[in-house]
Amino acid sequence: MWKKTRLYVFLFVLFVFSVRIFSSSGTKSTGFLMNYETLFPQLLAKTAVNPPPAIPPRVEPTPEPEPPFVRVTPTPMPEEVRGVYATGWVAGTPSLFNNLLRFIDATPVNSLVIDIKDDTGKVSYRSTVPMVNLLGAWENKIPDVQNMLQTLQQKKVYPIARLVVFKDPFLAEKRPDLALKQRNGEVWRDYKGLAWVDPHAREVWDYNIQIAKEAVKMGFPEIQFDYVRFASDGDLRNCVYPYADGSSKEDVIRDFLLYARAELEPLGAVVSADIFGLVCSAADDLYIGQKLEKIAEAVPVISPMVYPSHYAKGCYGLADPDRRPYETVLRSLQDARQRLKDYPVKLRPWLQDFSLGNTYGPVQIQAQIRAVYDAGVREWLFWNPSCRYNVDKYVTNKNSEPITTNVLPGGEGVLAPVVGETPSSADAIPDAETDETVAWAGEPAAEEGLASGEGALLPPVVLGLTEEWQEEEDEEEDLAFSGPRTDEETAETAGGKEHLPDGGEEAGKTPAAPEESGGAGEQVDNQTGPTDPLESDGQLKQE
């Protein structure tokens, strides 16, 4: 009997507990039972319901440290900036730097664009930016930045810091999480085997802006951003942007520049940007995120790289823009000015002081300067990747206007002598490299030059071939117009030496071949057809 009673009591108690458990399911825990919520509340609080966004939320970057010396007060921006380019090696090597200063003293040049971070991804001096030091992303090209800036201050030369942004193979290799990717997840590389960083990545923005802030605190009054664009060569159909958020490329580039300006202007710095020359005339962003009006919304100074050698045959209706530096530069800047008439922005074009296909001497240099002034622009910069500038190519009197004697409207050279006559001294030009006087045979008559010069009605812009272009005729003109070449130039051409417009060789080093511009997709590039939609007949255009 007692055994049965105990069994009934046990069953009753078990029933009560069962009812309590079932009645508590789906309700808030009372604390009577130890469940998952009461045991591990801290884990539940950290559980994410949704996956993290592609772009991590922005956190304030670590405050950049102060430079190791008191800021050098820079020369104020001149009323009209006239400058040339210098690599970090040239700026940091006393003999080369002094040669450059002597050139500046003898010419109208009053400004110097200096690499503080070039397209290798390395800063040109011992930086105090934490991430630069953590990655080892610097090279002691300029051992004494303070002394360099003080020298420029004494010479009243306006210093501009050139900073390459998204072509950063060093950062991409050290931080592959910030690099462009292939579809299989590996790091994407261009045709030269170089990795690029994703322009969408906010950490990349902050990294470059910290370097810019350090330069401003050292004494650079202006930061010029270069390679501020998306990748343009390589297998772009296999290119993935890990941090893409659906924004258009042109908006990404504009937003980066706006962000940089907001960060740097409170320090008193001017922000400028380099863009492809064709951006002046192209209706779209060239698939690299550079839309002229969008850039103008973000920065007060724009430097289009209007190198005549980088326009395709047929552009602006010209058989070979490289042999028409005046018309090429003029048309580009006229297009830009027309489009930017309602924007508070200043144009400061990059011009060509290097030979790529045709020899560029004093006449070509002066033709480009004249085109700048005739387009209503008053500032210019000259690019020579080796930083070897010849005083004879420039005006030797700082208060003088550019040389225009005997220059054709096309800027190609001097008036040709009458066939059968001995050329006079007025029919010849000095060769920039040999300082010898040589006659240019086969130049068109003055009337022919005017037919396509500044006084003529030029055809509409054509980004490619035109009906006017004839290959056989053009090859014949090449023989007549190319002019004499020195042994050094011939050797450079034979060795395949080419120049980059927005990258460059270091002093004493062979420059890389120019890149081809091409199209890139939004997050994964799926373009069809040629890699470069702007390219025709193998002609190099921008970069």
Secondary structure, DSSP 8 states (H G I E B T S, - for coil): -HHHHHHHHHHHHHHHHHHHHHHHTTS---SSS--HHHH-HHHHHT--SS---SS------------SS---------SS-EEEEE-HHHHH-HHHHHHHHHHHHTSS--EEEEEEE-TTS-BSS----HHHHHHT-B--SSS-HHHHHHHHHHTT-EEEEEEE-S--HHHHHH-GGGB-B-TTSSB-B-TTS-B-B-TT-HHHHHHHHHHHHHHHHHT--EEEEES-S---SS-GGG-B-TT--S--HHHHHHHHHHHHHHHHGGGT-EEEEEEEGGGGT-SS-TTTT--HHHHHHH-SEEEEE--GGGS-TTGGG-S-GGG-HHHHHHHHHHHHHHHTTTS--EE--EEE-S-SSS---HHHHHHHHHHHHHTT---EEEE-TT----GGGS-SSTTS----TT--TTSS------TTS---GGGEEE-TTT--EEE-TT---HHHHHHTSTTS------SS--TT--HHHHHHHHHHHS----HHHHHHHHTT----SSS---TTS------------SSB----S-S-TT--TT-----
